[in-house]
Amino acid sequence: MSAVLDRRAALLPGRFGFLMGLYAENYHRLVRLFAPQTLEPGLYVSSVDDGLDVSLSIQRHHRYMIELELTYAFVDASTGRPSPSAQLRMYSDAHVAEALHCHPGRHLWQVLGPFPQAHTVLQHRLRMNGFLTRWLEYLAGQGHSSGTLVADPAR
């Protein structure tokens, strides 16, 4: 009986493996949706008929990494920040994209505290990147794409 359980555990990815899979999925979704690797740093807006414009800010291009922020083009009345919002890093060499944080203006240590347990950090990253996967699916379903992106002239 234990040989069957051991074999089954070897076939199923662990949480870390699942997280790396989400990173890879998010990279490919971003590339298909907005092709950020082809965009110069700056602010871009995607408008479709749903009335919810999406802002894509390409902040920095590094040799193998792009830093960007994805948000709706409206401000949350209670926080004064765009919401939902996701700060992202895309790694072109590894073909992964990770959501660094989904709390505008806050870093991971501010959300989880100064010394969170590794399990807590992993769970938080799973939730953020799972959210990003669903959000990118939703945006694609609404018709957002690189074809709907235009550079924001105000920036």
N, C-alpha and C positions, 0 to 999 in steps of 0.2 A: 504493500500500500504506500509506503513512503517513497518508493521509486517513482510511482505515478505522480505523487504530489511534487517531488523534486523536478520531474520532467515538465510538468505544467508550469511551475514557477519559472523555469528556464525559457519557456515560450512567451510568457507575458512580460512586457516591458515594466520596469520599475517606474516609480514616480519621476525620477530624474530623466530616464529615457523618454517618458511621455512628454516631459517639459521640453526636451530637445526636439522632439517631433513637432510640438506646437511652434517652437521657434522656426523650424524649417518651413512648416505650413504657412506661417505668417509672412515669412520672406517671400515665398512664391505668390501668395495672395497680393502682397503689396506691389510686387513687380508686375503682375498681370493687371492690377487695378490702376495704379498711377505711374509706374515706371520711374520711381524717384531717382534711380541711378542715372537717368538721362537729363535730369533737371538741374539747372544752376541754383545756387543758394538764393533764397528769396521766398516770398509768400505767394501761394497759388490758391485759387478758389474754384471749387467745382459746384456748378448749379444744375439742378435737374428740376422737374416739375413738382417735387414734393415740398418745396419751400424751405428746406433745411440745407443751406449751403454748407459745404465742407471746406475747411481751411487746411492746407498742407504747407507747413513751413519747413523748408530745407534749410537747416541751420549751418551745417558744416559738412564738407566733403573731406575725408581723409583718404589715405592711399587705399585702405581696404574697408573703410567704414563710412557710413553716412549717418549723421545725427539729424533727426526730424521730429516734428510734432504734428499730430493729427487731431483736429478738433472740429466741432461745429462752429459756424460763424455767428454764434450768439453767446451772450454772457449770462451766467447764472446770477439771478438777482441777490441771492443770499451771500455768495462768496465774491462776486465781482470778477470772477474768472470764467474763461470759456469752459463749457462742460457739455458732454464728456470730453475729456482731453487725455491724450496719451503721448508721453515722451518716448521716442523709439530710437533704437540703434539697429542699423542694417549692416551686417558683415558680408561683404561681397565675396571674400575668399572662402568662407564657411557656408555661405548661402543660408544664413539664419538671421532672423530679426527678433529682437526682444523688446518687450515693453518694460522700460525702466521704472516708470511710475505712471499711475493714472489719476493721481491727485495733483491738480494744478498747484505749482509753487511749492510742492513738498517732496522731499526725498524719502527713500525707503526707511532710513533711520528715524525720521520724524513720524512716520506712520506706525512703525512697529516698535519703536523705542530704541534705546542705545545698544542693548545687548540681547537681541532676540535669539531664540534657539534656532538651529539650522532647520528643523522641521517647520517652524513657523514661517521662516523666510521662503522655503520651498513651496509651502501651501499658498502663500501670498503671490508668489511668482506664477504659480499654476492658475490662480484666479484671474490675475491681470492679463495673462497671455491667452487664457480661454476667452475672456471678454473681448480681447482684440480680435481673435479669430471670428467670433460671432459678429462683431461690429463690421469687420471687413466684408464678411458674407452679406450682411445687410446692405452695406453701401453699394456693393456690386449689384445686388438685386434691385436697388432703387435706380440703377442706371449710371451711377458715378463711374468715371473712367478717366484715362489720360486724355481722351477726346473731349471731355467736359471741363478739363482744367484750363484755367487762364491765369496768367500772371496778374497779381494785384498791382495796379499802377500806383496806388497810394503808398507803396513801400519801396 
